[in-house]
């Protein structure tokens, strides 16, 4: 079963003191929603989280997922990437990476990207995309790229790794922009909730 790695150690710094991953979506914290979605696709779900104590751990109580505490979470996204990819077994052939703050993604979206990795084995990265072909999430990385994650620092989110493979990226377009629609600010949340009620 392909491991699913979820990035959830960020500080929600643009939310004015509210933790975006604890905001409710479908009657549950967004983080729990994403964890359950991933768990419905894979029995191996690993979630990067800030150092304890932190309320995000409580949101995952009772869920069969592995919490990966990121001691250097304040550095930025790449600390989480290093920590998550370091947990993978040497025999792992592929791993899926997923942002925790994309509330419109579905389990079927994740399965479509997994299917694409099987149908197009010559690629090195497979990723969800917008209808217009802009790359988003989830992303699957082939094992030969795993070591590169240990060389990342800062908050670039692994863009250098994606750039390094050139055309060896297979895009899987989804309807609308849910592959990239993240909710980083109170305004984002308000607009998203308003659109859901229409």
Backbone bond lengths (Angstrom), bond angles and torsions (degrees), N, CA, C in turn:
res aa  C-N    CA-C-N  psi(-1)  N-CA   C-N-CA  omega(-1)  CA-C   N-CA-C  phi
1 X - - - 1.464 - - 1.523 108.76 -
2 X 1.316 116.77 132.99 1.465 120.84 -177.84 1.529 110.55 -70.35
3 X 1.332 118.45 128.44 1.464 119.91 174.96 1.530 110.96 -65.59
4 X 1.321 115.98 143.35 1.459 122.17 173.19 1.525 107.43 -114.20
5 X 1.318 115.58 123.25 1.455 123.15 -176.96 1.525 108.27 -107.80
6 X 1.319 117.26 122.19 1.464 121.56 -175.96 1.524 109.67 -112.21
7 X 1.318 115.52 128.47 1.463 121.84 177.71 1.528 109.73 -87.32
8 X 1.332 116.55 112.56 1.465 120.46 -177.49 1.526 111.22 -145.16
9 X 1.328 116.70 34.80 1.465 120.42 -178.26 1.520 112.82 -108.99
10 X 1.336 117.36 3.48 1.455 120.67 -178.76 1.520 112.94 -68.84
11 X 1.319 116.04 165.46 1.464 121.00 -172.14 1.523 114.65 -92.80
12 X 1.333 119.03 -1.49 1.474 121.23 -175.61 1.521 110.47 51.83
13 X 1.313 116.43 43.01 1.466 121.23 -170.70 1.525 114.06 -68.01
14 X 1.328 117.42 -17.01 1.462 120.28 -177.35 1.529 112.48 -99.11
15 X 1.344 116.35 9.31 1.466 120.20 -174.47 1.520 113.86 -99.08
16 X 1.315 118.68 6.73 1.453 120.12 177.06 1.514 114.23 65.67
17 X 1.321 116.43 36.03 1.463 120.50 177.32 1.515 114.65 94.48
18 X 1.320 118.64 -5.79 1.466 122.92 177.60 1.527 108.62 -95.86
19 X 1.330 116.60 139.00 1.461 120.47 176.91 1.526 108.66 -85.81
20 X 1.330 116.64 110.09 1.460 120.07 -175.60 1.519 112.63 -61.65
21 X 1.327 117.29 -30.21 1.458 119.54 -177.08 1.524 112.71 -77.51
22 X 1.329 116.30 -9.07 1.460 120.38 175.18 1.523 112.29 -103.37
23 X 1.341 117.27 -2.27 1.469 120.76 173.32 1.517 109.49 -66.69
24 X 1.321 116.87 145.05 1.462 120.11 -172.97 1.529 112.56 -80.82
25 X 1.323 113.71 136.13 1.461 123.42 171.74 1.524 106.35 -134.24
26 X 1.311 116.63 125.25 1.469 120.68 -178.99 1.528 111.79 54.85
27 X 1.354 115.67 37.96 1.452 119.95 174.61 1.509 116.02 78.98
28 X 1.311 118.34 15.08 1.460 121.43 -179.74 1.522 109.15 -150.49
29 X 1.330 118.27 159.23 1.466 119.40 176.91 1.529 110.32 -57.51
30 X 1.320 116.25 141.39 1.461 120.26 -179.75 1.524 111.26 -52.49
31 X 1.325 118.17 -40.85 1.461 120.51 -179.88 1.520 111.43 -61.07
32 X 1.321 117.15 -42.99 1.464 120.51 178.29 1.521 110.54 -65.76
33 X 1.326 116.59 -38.60 1.468 120.52 178.39 1.517 110.36 -60.20
34 X 1.341 116.95 -45.50 1.461 120.73 -179.30 1.519 111.22 -66.66
35 X 1.324 116.58 -39.29 1.461 120.25 179.59 1.527 110.91 -64.20
36 X 1.328 116.60 -43.22 1.469 119.62 179.06 1.527 111.20 -65.96
37 X 1.328 116.30 -39.84 1.460 119.46 177.70 1.523 110.68 -59.60
38 X 1.326 115.95 -47.52 1.463 120.05 -179.66 1.519 110.98 -64.84
39 X 1.329 116.78 -40.03 1.464 121.01 -178.38 1.522 111.24 -65.87
40 X 1.328 116.95 -25.51 1.460 120.03 175.49 1.512 113.43 -73.26
41 X 1.320 116.27 -12.01 1.465 121.94 -178.64 1.519 111.32 -107.01
42 X 1.330 117.13 -34.39 1.469 122.15 -176.91 1.520 109.69 -139.85
43 X 1.330 115.92 147.23 1.468 119.46 175.69 1.522 111.50 -90.16
44 X 1.338 116.68 8.00 1.460 121.79 179.97 1.535 108.52 -127.73
45 X 1.329 115.58 91.32 1.467 121.60 -178.16 1.525 108.09 -118.62
46 X 1.337 116.38 125.08 1.460 122.10 -178.26 1.526 108.04 -122.96
47 X 1.323 115.73 131.94 1.458 120.07 -171.89 1.524 109.89 -123.89
48 X 1.328 116.67 120.95 1.457 121.67 175.64 1.520 109.23 -75.51
49 X 1.334 115.98 127.54 1.464 121.84 -176.87 1.526 110.07 -131.63
50 X 1.342 116.39 157.13 1.461 119.65 176.94 1.529 110.35 -65.16
51 X 1.322 117.37 166.29 1.471 119.63 177.41 1.530 111.51 -58.91
52 X 1.329 115.99 145.06 1.464 121.19 172.70 1.525 109.87 -69.15
53 X 1.337 116.56 154.05 1.468 128.33 -5.75 1.526 111.04 -79.11
54 X 1.326 116.31 143.09 1.455 121.04 178.98 1.522 108.61 -156.15
55 X 1.326 116.41 140.52 1.470 121.15 -174.17 1.520 113.06 -66.06
56 X 1.325 118.78 -16.73 1.468 118.85 179.42 1.527 112.22 -66.54
57 X 1.320 117.07 -26.53 1.463 118.95 178.46 1.524 110.60 -64.42
58 X 1.331 116.70 -38.48 1.465 120.17 179.62 1.516 111.30 -65.39
59 X 1.332 116.92 -32.89 1.469 120.31 179.92 1.515 112.01 -65.44
60 X 1.325 117.20 -19.68 1.467 121.37 -177.80 1.525 112.86 -103.02
61 X 1.326 116.84 2.03 1.467 119.79 -179.15 1.528 110.54 -59.66
62 X 1.323 115.14 135.15 1.458 121.21 179.57 1.507 114.74 85.84
63 X 1.333 117.32 -6.37 1.462 120.82 178.71 1.535 109.05 -96.58
64 X 1.294 116.03 139.32 1.462 121.08 -176.69 1.526 109.86 -84.40
65 X 1.327 114.50 71.03 1.458 121.14 178.88 1.532 108.04 -132.25
66 X 1.319 115.75 161.38 1.466 120.77 -179.44 1.522 109.79 -103.46
67 X 1.320 116.36 118.81 1.463 121.08 176.44 1.524 108.73 -82.76
68 X 1.326 115.82 129.64 1.463 122.08 177.93 1.531 107.02 -113.45
69 X 1.311 116.18 105.50 1.455 120.76 -177.90 1.527 109.48 -74.78
70 X 1.322 116.49 127.02 1.465 122.21 -176.98 1.527 108.59 -105.69
71 X 1.320 116.36 100.55 1.464 120.72 -176.17 1.522 111.90 -61.80
72 X 1.327 116.87 -31.83 1.462 121.38 -176.89 1.526 111.80 -102.78
73 X 1.323 117.20 31.37 1.466 120.94 -175.50 1.519 112.78 -57.00
74 X 1.322 117.73 -31.09 1.468 120.64 -178.13 1.526 112.50 -66.16
75 X 1.323 117.43 -16.67 1.466 121.58 177.68 1.515 111.76 -63.83
76 X 1.329 115.95 -36.59 1.456 121.02 -176.18 1.513 111.13 133.31
77 X 1.310 115.26 -174.05 1.462 121.88 -172.97 1.523 113.82 -58.67
78 X 1.319 117.26 -33.30 1.465 118.94 -174.17 1.522 113.16 -68.82
79 X 1.327 118.12 -24.95 1.458 119.70 173.54 1.524 110.21 -63.23
80 X 1.330 116.33 -39.77 1.467 120.43 177.50 1.524 111.24 -67.37
81 X 1.329 116.22 -40.34 1.464 119.31 178.81 1.524 110.55 -62.24
82 X 1.316 117.19 -44.51 1.467 120.11 177.91 1.527 110.81 -58.60
83 X 1.338 115.08 -46.57 1.461 119.70 -176.59 1.523 111.99 -64.72
84 X 1.328 117.11 -44.50 1.460 120.40 -177.86 1.528 111.81 -66.65
85 X 1.320 116.96 -48.71 1.466 118.72 -177.17 1.522 111.87 -68.59
86 X 1.331 117.50 -24.26 1.463 120.26 176.97 1.521 112.08 -69.66
87 X 1.342 117.87 -18.40 1.467 120.23 -179.63 1.522 113.24 -83.20
88 X 1.322 117.87 -9.59 1.467 120.41 -173.79 1.518 111.53 -75.23
89 X 1.312 115.21 142.07 1.464 121.60 177.23 1.530 109.10 -68.90
90 X 1.334 118.32 144.99 1.471 120.43 -178.94 1.526 114.37 -56.90
91 X 1.324 117.13 -23.53 1.469 120.08 -178.63 1.529 112.72 -86.83
92 X 1.309 118.27 -1.54 1.469 120.79 -179.13 1.523 110.07 -66.23
93 X 1.324 116.86 127.34 1.470 120.39 -175.98 1.519 113.11 -91.76
94 X 1.334 117.01 -30.06 1.451 122.30 -178.83 1.529 108.89 -148.52
95 X 1.323 116.64 153.98 1.460 120.86 173.42 1.519 109.06 -143.15
96 X 1.333 114.65 141.28 1.460 120.63 177.98 1.516 109.40 -96.93
97 X 1.337 115.46 136.47 1.464 122.34 177.01 1.521 108.40 -112.57
98 X 1.342 115.39 135.66 1.459 120.36 -174.31 1.528 109.55 -140.08
99 X 1.319 116.88 132.42 1.459 120.86 172.12 1.525 109.20 -77.63
100 X 1.322 115.80 145.12 1.467 119.74 -177.40 1.520 113.17 -80.92
101 X 1.335 117.75 -12.17 1.472 118.78 -171.58 1.530 113.52 -110.13
102 X 1.328 116.92 32.53 1.465 121.94 176.26 1.528 107.82 -109.83
103 X 1.332 118.82 89.70 1.461 121.57 -166.57 1.514 115.79 -76.71
104 X 1.320 118.11 -10.44 1.462 119.51 -176.41 1.526 113.66 -99.04
105 X 1.327 116.92 -7.11 1.462 118.88 178.07 1.524 109.81 -65.95
106 X 1.330 115.57 150.92 1.459 121.67 -179.94 1.521 110.43 -124.36
107 X 1.312 114.88 164.75 1.454 119.26 175.40 1.520 111.71 -59.15
108 X 1.322 116.87 -35.79 1.464 119.55 178.04 1.526 111.42 -64.41
109 X 1.328 117.42 -34.21 1.468 119.75 175.79 1.524 110.24 -61.05
110 X 1.319 116.30 -45.85 1.460 120.21 179.15 1.529 110.64 -61.35
111 X 1.321 116.12 -42.08 1.472 119.62 -179.85 1.523 111.60 -65.18
112 X 1.314 117.07 -34.84 1.470 119.87 179.10 1.517 111.49 -64.98
113 X 1.329 117.00 -38.69 1.460 119.32 178.88 1.522 110.30 -70.85
114 X 1.329 117.37 -37.48 1.470 120.12 174.94 1.528 110.23 -61.53
115 X 1.325 116.97 -43.78 1.463 120.64 178.75 1.524 110.81 -62.15
116 X 1.318 117.34 -37.25 1.461 120.46 178.82 1.527 111.34 -65.72
117 X 1.325 116.66 -35.72 1.467 119.09 178.50 1.525 111.46 -66.26
118 X 1.317 116.46 -28.41 1.466 120.79 177.98 1.524 111.24 -81.84
119 X 1.329 116.41 -35.08 1.463 120.55 -177.22 1.523 112.70 -81.18
120 X 1.328 116.98 -22.75 1.473 121.57 -177.66 1.532 109.67 -127.81
121 X 1.328 116.86 67.85 1.469 120.90 -172.51 1.517 115.14 -68.83
122 X 1.321 118.13 -11.78 1.469 119.64 -178.54 1.530 112.79 -78.07
123 X 1.323 117.85 -14.53 1.465 120.63 177.21 1.529 109.41 -76.02
124 X 1.317 115.91 167.42 1.469 121.92 175.72 1.521 111.87 -113.55
125 X 1.345 115.65 -22.48 1.456 121.90 176.99 1.524 108.09 -135.26
126 X 1.318 115.56 136.30 1.461 122.02 176.26 1.518 106.01 -124.72
127 X 1.340 117.06 133.57 1.456 117.15 -175.73 1.518 112.55 -148.48
128 X 1.326 114.58 148.05 1.446 120.10 171.79 1.518 110.00 -64.35
129 X 1.320 116.12 155.84 1.459 120.56 -177.12 1.522 109.51 -148.65
130 X 1.322 115.42 165.10 1.455 120.77 174.60 1.525 109.48 -74.67
131 X 1.314 115.29 169.47 1.461 119.43 176.75 1.522 111.08 -56.33
132 X 1.335 116.23 -34.12 1.458 120.87 -179.53 1.513 114.89 -81.56
133 X 1.340 117.44 -1.47 1.454 120.06 175.32 1.514 116.01 92.59
134 X 1.335 118.14 17.64 1.462 120.91 174.66 1.519 108.87 -87.43
135 X 1.319 116.03 126.94 1.451 120.37 -175.36 1.515 113.63 -65.11
136 X 1.326 115.55 143.92 1.454 122.20 178.43 1.517 110.45 -145.97
137 X 1.338 115.74 -137.12 1.467 121.76 -178.33 1.519 109.12 -125.71
138 X 1.342 116.19 159.67 1.459 128.04 1.32 1.522 111.66 -74.33
139 X 1.345 114.51 167.70 1.457 121.37 177.34 1.527 108.65 -127.79
140 X 1.321 115.98 139.83 1.461 121.51 173.94 1.517 108.05 -114.12
141 X 1.324 115.93 133.30 1.459 122.10 178.33 1.518 110.00 -114.35
142 X 1.342 116.15 136.96 1.459 121.07 173.62 1.521 109.83 -74.23
143 X 1.318 116.43 154.31 1.458 121.99 -172.87 1.526 113.50 -58.68
144 X 1.317 118.13 -31.32 1.463 118.80 -177.58 1.525 112.63 -64.58
145 X 1.336 116.58 -15.20 1.465 120.57 178.08 1.529 112.59 -91.32
146 X 1.320 118.49 -13.29 1.462 120.60 -174.61 1.532 113.21 -56.19
147 X 1.343 119.34 -45.21 1.473 118.39 -177.01 1.525 113.34 -59.31
148 X 1.334 117.31 -28.89 1.464 120.01 -177.98 1.522 112.20 -64.14
149 X 1.325 117.31 -25.52 1.462 119.45 -179.24 1.523 111.63 -66.75
150 X 1.319 117.58 -26.40 1.459 119.76 -179.20 1.528 112.21 -73.13
151 X 1.326 117.28 -12.06 1.463 121.52 179.94 1.519 112.99 -96.94
152 X 1.328 117.48 1.15 1.458 121.04 -177.23 1.524 111.25 -82.06
153 X 1.319 115.79 148.21 1.454 121.27 171.84 1.521 108.33 -146.52
154 X 1.333 115.52 159.62 1.455 119.28 179.10 1.513 112.87 86.52
155 X 1.329 116.46 -143.97 1.461 121.14 -172.16 1.526 112.17 -132.09
156 X 1.334 116.92 30.30 1.469 120.56 -176.09 1.517 113.27 -75.96
157 X 1.337 116.86 -16.57 1.458 119.23 177.93 1.513 114.38 70.59
158 X 1.305 118.20 24.29 1.462 120.51 176.76 1.509 114.96 76.51
159 X 1.329 117.48 17.03 1.465 119.79 -179.29 1.527 111.74 -60.23
160 X 1.325 116.93 -32.63 1.462 119.67 -179.83 1.519 111.63 -65.76
161 X 1.327 116.42 -32.26 1.465 120.06 178.73 1.517 110.08 -69.72
162 X 1.323 116.38 -42.91 1.464 119.85 177.44 1.524 110.09 -61.89
163 X 1.325 116.87 -43.67 1.463 120.55 -179.44 1.524 111.67 -64.28
164 X 1.331 116.69 -30.87 1.463 120.16 -174.79 1.522 113.80 -69.11
165 X 1.333 117.43 -20.16 1.472 119.07 -176.68 1.521 112.39 -93.46
166 X 1.308 117.99 -3.03 1.457 120.60 176.50 1.515 113.07 60.86
167 X 1.326 115.43 -121.89 1.465 120.23 -176.47 1.522 113.45 -84.93
168 X 1.316 117.65 3.43 1.468 120.20 -176.92 1.527 111.67 -83.70
169 X 1.333 115.18 38.83 1.463 122.45 176.48 1.520 108.21 -117.30
170 X 1.311 116.72 124.02 1.471 121.09 178.41 1.522 108.47 -104.52
171 X 1.332 116.37 119.52 1.460 121.95 -179.26 1.521 111.40 -91.64
172 X 1.329 114.96 141.71 1.461 122.25 177.28 1.531 107.10 -120.88
173 X 1.338 118.41 95.40 1.470 120.33 -176.29 1.527 112.16 -68.05
174 X 1.333 115.63 136.08 1.457 122.98 171.89 1.525 108.24 -107.35
175 X 1.319 116.09 157.79 1.462 119.73 172.65 1.530 109.38 -59.59
176 X 1.294 116.29 145.12 1.470 125.15 179.90 1.532 111.11 55.30
177 X 1.323 116.59 -151.07 1.471 118.84 -172.60 1.524 112.45 -115.93
178 X 1.323 117.17 28.98 1.467 118.56 -174.78 1.528 113.54 -67.29
179 X 1.325 117.96 -17.99 1.465 120.47 176.39 1.523 111.79 -68.77
180 X 1.341 116.98 -16.89 1.462 120.78 -177.28 1.531 113.66 -127.82
181 X 1.325 117.89 -3.10 1.462 120.14 -174.39 1.525 110.37 -79.70
182 X 1.341 115.36 93.41 1.454 120.36 174.95 1.526 109.55 -101.38
183 X 1.317 115.08 162.46 1.462 121.09 -176.14 1.518 108.33 -120.27
184 X 1.329 116.25 96.31 1.462 121.54 -173.27 1.519 114.50 -102.78
185 X 1.342 117.37 -19.19 1.460 120.75 -174.83 1.529 109.75 -131.57
186 X 1.342 117.72 162.14 1.469 119.44 174.67 1.519 112.23 -57.39
187 X 1.333 116.82 -33.47 1.464 120.18 178.67 1.531 110.98 -66.27
188 X 1.341 115.99 -39.45 1.469 120.12 176.40 1.523 110.25 -59.36
189 X 1.318 115.70 -46.63 1.461 120.01 -179.35 1.520 111.73 -62.93
190 X 1.323 116.61 -43.41 1.461 119.98 -178.87 1.520 111.14 -63.14
191 X 1.324 117.01 -43.00 1.463 120.59 -179.67 1.517 110.66 -66.94
192 X 1.318 116.82 -39.76 1.466 120.53 -179.84 1.523 111.56 -66.02
193 X 1.344 115.91 -43.48 1.463 119.21 179.05 1.514 111.68 -65.62
194 X 1.341 116.34 -38.49 1.461 119.98 179.01 1.522 110.81 -63.77
195 X 1.335 116.91 -40.21 1.460 120.99 -179.35 1.530 110.95 -66.34
196 X 1.328 117.55 -31.35 1.460 121.36 -179.01 1.524 111.83 -70.49
197 X 1.329 117.25 -23.60 1.462 120.17 -176.35 1.508 112.99 -90.74
198 X 1.323 116.68 -5.77 1.465 120.36 -178.48 1.521 110.29 -75.46
